[in-house]
Amino acid sequence: MIRIFIGFDPRETVAWHVLCHSILARSSRPVSFVPLALEHLRECFWRERDPLQSTDFSFTRFLVPHLSGFEGWSLFMDCDMLVRADIAELWDMRDERYAVMCVKHDHKPQETVKFLGAPQTAYGKKNWSSVMLFNNARCQSLSPGYVNTASGLELHQFKWVGSDDAIGELPKTWNHLVGHDALDPGAKNVHYTVGGPYFKEYQACEHADEWHAQRVALLRADQRHG
């Protein structure tokens, strides 16, 4: 079973469901989806909203090892993505040498505002935490107490790992940053990090047609004829 936690924000509800469908439609193995919705996490997440956070799941993503009982592996993904390949390919990259694995972007955003007027912030390891393979047993430091009190930079810059040597690297094609990375027709996971095609301002962004086609496929309901 491929265990996938996906950040949920009610302002992007359609994005969450389309991402799930894009994974389900291409996966060669069983998958399970867990939405990281704030109303489901009240017993383990109580920190006040940070004025710099752009989504409801900016910090709850780091609860994934706790929610997994600190056992096995789990995958976290932002909801503003579209998977274009078999997620089992990514899952098979799990490497016990590491506590966590991610795409190690060198992302220096030029814009100051992104979707829905959210502030864009720049910091080291920007977007590393948007796709993470957690080796849960080695992430014991991510207790609810720590996740609720650590600074945003401590969390998103992986200070909890202890050493950068414990951070494994995933291929860039599994977290392609639309609007920032050079066009890649072979991207396996596209990330609409500034804004997805479900927002009016970004309806014509890279891979928008594919996203809309996936949304149509999600709404499939065959009808009886005759």
C-alpha positions in Angstrom: 0.0 0.0 0.0 1.4 3.4 -1.0 0.4 5.8 1.8 -0.1 9.3 0.6 -0.9 12.4 2.7 -2.0 15.4 0.8 -2.4 18.9 2.1 -6.0 20.1 2.1 -7.2 23.7 2.0 -10.9 24.3 1.4 -10.0 27.2 -1.0 -8.4 24.6 -3.3 -10.8 21.7 -2.8 -11.0 20.8 -6.5 -7.2 20.7 -6.6 -7.0 18.0 -3.9 -9.5 15.8 -5.7 -7.9 16.2 -9.1 -4.5 15.3 -7.7 -5.9 12.2 -6.1 -7.5 11.2 -9.4 -4.4 11.8 -11.4 -2.5 9.4 -9.0 -5.2 6.8 -9.0 -5.6 6.8 -12.7 -1.9 5.9 -13.3 -0.9 3.9 -10.2 0.1 0.3 -10.7 -0.4 -0.5 -7.0 -3.0 0.2 -4.3 -2.9 3.7 -2.8 -4.4 5.3 0.2 -5.1 9.0 0.5 -5.2 11.0 3.7 -6.3 14.7 3.6 -4.5 16.9 6.0 -7.6 18.9 6.9 -7.4 21.2 9.9 -10.7 20.1 11.3 -9.4 16.5 11.5 -6.2 17.5 13.4 -7.5 19.4 16.4 -6.0 16.9 18.8 -2.5 17.3 17.6 -2.3 20.7 15.9 -3.1 23.8 17.8 -0.6 26.5 16.7 -2.0 29.9 15.6 -2.0 30.7 11.9 1.2 32.4 10.8 0.6 35.5 8.7 3.2 34.3 6.2 1.6 30.9 5.6 -0.2 30.6 2.3 -2.2 27.4 2.9 -3.8 25.5 5.8 -1.3 22.8 5.5 1.9 24.9 5.7 2.8 23.2 9.0 0.5 20.2 9.3 2.6 18.4 6.7 5.2 17.8 9.4 2.7 15.8 11.4 2.8 13.0 8.8 5.3 10.8 10.7 3.2 11.2 13.9 0.0 10.3 12.0 1.8 7.3 10.6 2.7 6.1 14.1 6.4 6.7 13.3 6.3 3.4 11.3 7.1 2.6 7.7 7.2 5.2 5.0 4.7 7.9 4.0 4.5 10.3 1.1 3.4 13.9 1.5 2.4 16.1 -1.4 1.0 19.7 -1.7 -2.5 19.6 -3.3 -1.6 22.0 -6.2 0.0 19.2 -8.3 -0.8 16.9 -11.1 0.9 13.5 -11.3 1.6 12.3 -14.9 3.3 9.0 -14.2 3.0 5.9 -12.0 3.4 7.0 -8.4 4.9 3.6 -7.7 8.1 4.9 -9.5 8.5 7.5 -6.8 7.6 5.1 -4.0 10.3 2.7 -5.1 12.9 5.4 -4.5 12.6 4.9 -0.7 16.1 4.6 0.7 16.7 3.5 4.3 19.9 5.6 4.5 17.7 8.7 4.8 15.2 10.1 7.2 13.4 12.1 4.5 13.7 12.4 0.7 12.8 15.4 -1.5 13.6 17.3 -4.6 16.4 19.7 -3.7 15.3 22.8 -5.5 17.4 26.0 -5.8 14.2 28.1 -6.0 14.5 31.9 -5.7 11.0 33.2 -6.5 10.9 36.6 -8.2 7.2 37.4 -7.4 6.1 38.7 -4.1 2.5 37.6 -4.2 1.0 34.2 -5.3 -2.5 32.7 -5.5 -5.4 34.4 -3.6 -3.0 37.3 -2.6 -0.9 35.0 -0.4 2.6 36.5 0.3 5.5 34.8 -1.5 8.5 34.3 0.7 12.1 33.3 -0.2 14.3 31.2 2.1 16.9 28.4 1.8 15.4 25.0 0.8 12.3 26.7 -0.7 9.8 24.1 -1.9 11.9 21.1 -0.6 9.0 20.3 1.7 6.3 20.3 -1.0 7.0 16.6 -1.8 8.5 14.5 1.0 9.1 10.8 1.4 9.2 10.3 5.2 11.1 7.4 6.7 8.8 7.7 9.7 10.8 5.9 12.3 13.7 8.3 11.8 11.5 11.4 12.2 10.8 11.0 15.9 11.7 14.6 16.5 8.5 15.7 14.6 6.3 15.3 17.7 3.1 17.3 17.9 4.8 19.4 20.5 7.7 20.3 18.2 5.5 20.9 15.1 3.3 23.3 17.1 6.2 25.3 18.5 9.1 25.2 16.1 9.5 28.2 13.7 8.5 28.0 10.1 12.2 28.0 9.0 13.1 25.2 11.5 10.4 23.1 9.9 10.8 23.9 6.2 14.6 24.0 6.3 14.6 20.5 7.9 16.4 21.5 11.1 14.6 18.6 12.7 16.6 16.1 10.7 19.8 16.9 12.5 22.1 16.7 9.5 21.7 17.4 5.8 23.3 14.1 5.2 20.0 12.5 6.3 18.1 14.2 3.5 18.0 12.1 0.3 17.5 13.6 -3.1 14.6 12.8 -5.5 14.7 13.5 -9.2 13.6 17.0 -10.2 11.0 15.6 -12.5 8.9 14.6 -9.5 8.4 18.2 -8.4 8.5 20.3 -11.5 7.8 23.9 -10.6 5.5 25.4 -13.2 6.5 29.0 -14.1 10.0 28.6 -12.6 11.6 25.5 -14.0 12.4 25.2 -17.7 9.7 23.5 -19.7 9.9 19.7 -19.3 7.5 17.7 -21.4 8.5 14.6 -19.4 7.8 16.0 -16.0 6.2 13.3 -13.8 4.7 15.6 -11.2 3.9 19.2 -12.1 3.5 21.7 -9.2 1.5 24.8 -9.8 3.3 26.5 -6.9 2.3 30.1 -7.8 -1.3 29.3 -8.8 -3.1 26.4 -10.5 -5.4 26.5 -13.5 -8.4 26.3 -11.3 -7.8 30.0 -10.5 -8.8 32.6 -13.2 -5.4 34.3 -13.2 -3.6 31.0 -14.1 -6.1 29.3 -16.5 -3.5 29.3 -19.3 -0.5 28.2 -17.3 1.8 25.4 -18.3 0.0 22.0 -18.2 -3.3 23.7 -17.7 -5.0 21.7 -20.5 -3.9 18.4 -18.9 -5.3 19.6 -15.5 -8.7 20.4 -16.9 -8.8 17.1 -18.8 -8.1 15.3 -15.6 -10.9 17.2 -13.9 -13.3 16.1 -16.6 -12.1 12.5 -16.1 -12.7 12.8 -12.4 -16.4 13.7 -13.1 -17.0 10.6 -15.2 -20.4 8.9 -14.6 -21.4 6.4 -17.3 -25.1 6.5 -18.2 -27.4 3.6 -19.0 -28.6 3.7 -22.6 -32.0 2.5 -23.9 
